Every structure is written in structure tokens, then in C-alpha cells.
């Protein structure tokens, strides 16, 4: 089922784009990333809506009264908070959903890249059996596409990337992936007047762990995956910017959202 739903369609889409643009697999990955972002745009819009509702919840008089009432009873406060979430139809984890959904997409894309860049007879056999039926629907013979051109800029898209300087391999793409993931997490994270709130704490954890996780993937796996990460991060920031939701001040060390005026 994993192969049928994720890997084979991903591989076919990558190869179709590769064929249409004249055989540049790096550009194919970038265009594929844009396609994925367009498909998952409703999720991002839902994330923004949930984040806005959460901010309004944090600033509401009803929640502030509950905080005052159960200030000395953390267990009761948490219980009342979850009850209020349920009453208002708010999910404290909704803002993390796109990041969670991205995990299977990452593994599916990695398998698709490695399958498309098949080099051994066994890999080519798997590639032909899995992808040919779908490509035949578009009147494309998979044999005409292999071997794919895996070179893009200074990278071999089927191998982990390193830039060698003075005999030392520097994982440039892994660093860029980690930085862009962190920047996207920070500038798109909804402001919360209560940093100890459950939703705010989850967002902070994701902002810390996702750069490390994706940076590790970029360090270890094929560099084609890094191209996907970087492109996706930049597009994500651009989407939020077009919607007026980017908070560049969040990148300033020690920055705290000013919610006093809105609480009055």
C-alpha cells in the first residue's frame, strides 16, 4: 500500500516533470516540491486559522479567569483548559499537523529519488516494474529515461552532499536545510502570551527538533532530499509572507510578543 499510494506516484510525477523539462532532475525536484506545496496549501491555511484561534483563546477573558481561579492547581487548570479547547473547537496540536504530515512525504520522496536514480540491474528491474505501467499511461517509455542525469550544480543528487575545502568535507546543504527550517519555524510560529501553554510549548519543541531532524536527514541521505527541504522551506516562508503572517522579529534573540495592548 505504501508503494502504491506514495512511492510509485511520487516516482512517476518526478519522471514526468524530468521528461517535460528536458532532463534536469534537480529542477524536477524543485518543481515537484512546488506541486506538493500547492496540494498541501489547504493544510497550511487550516494551520494559520488554528493558530489565530489559539492566539485569540490565550487572550480571551474566559481563559484568563480560569487561570486566576486555578492558579495553584496545575492539574485542574490543565483539565479546564482541555475542556475549554473542546468547547470552542480548538486543537492545541493543529499548528503542528503540517510538520507531522511532512514526515511520510520525506521518506516517500527519498525512496522515489533513489528509485529514479537506479544504477544496478536489480534497482533498474524494480524501477521498471513499479513505474513503467504509470508512465505508459502518458505514452512514455521508462527505458528512454534511464539512466537519469543525477548531476545538479555541484551535487550528485543520489549521494549525500559535501563541499571539500582543504581536504575537509563540509555538509553545506545540511547546514542550509537546518537554518532555513529554523527560520521558517520561528517566523511562522504564532505568538503566544503564555509561553508555558501546552500549544506554545509544542510549537517551541517543533521549532527546535525539526531543524535537527531535517538537518540529520540532509547530512545522511541523498542530496536530492536536501533540495526538496530547502525549496519547501523557502516556499513555506513565501506563502506566509504573501498572507501577511510572517513575523521577522521572532528571529531577534530574546524577542517576546507584545500582547499587552490587545489584552486590555
Secondary structure, 3 states (H helix, E strand, C coil): CHHHHHHHHHHHHHHHHHHHCCCCHHHHHHHHHHHHHHHCHHHHHHHHHHHHHHHHHHHCHHHHHHHHHCCCCHHHHHHHHHHHHHHHCCCCCHHHHHHHHHHHHHHHHHHHHHHHCCCCHHHHHHHHHHHHHHHHHCCCCHHHCCCCCCEECCEECCCCCCEEECCEEECHHHHHHHHHHHHHHHHHCCCCCCCCCHHHHHHHHHHHHHHHHHHHHHHHCCHHHHHHHHHHHHHHHHHHHHCCCCCHHHHCCCCCCCCHHHHC
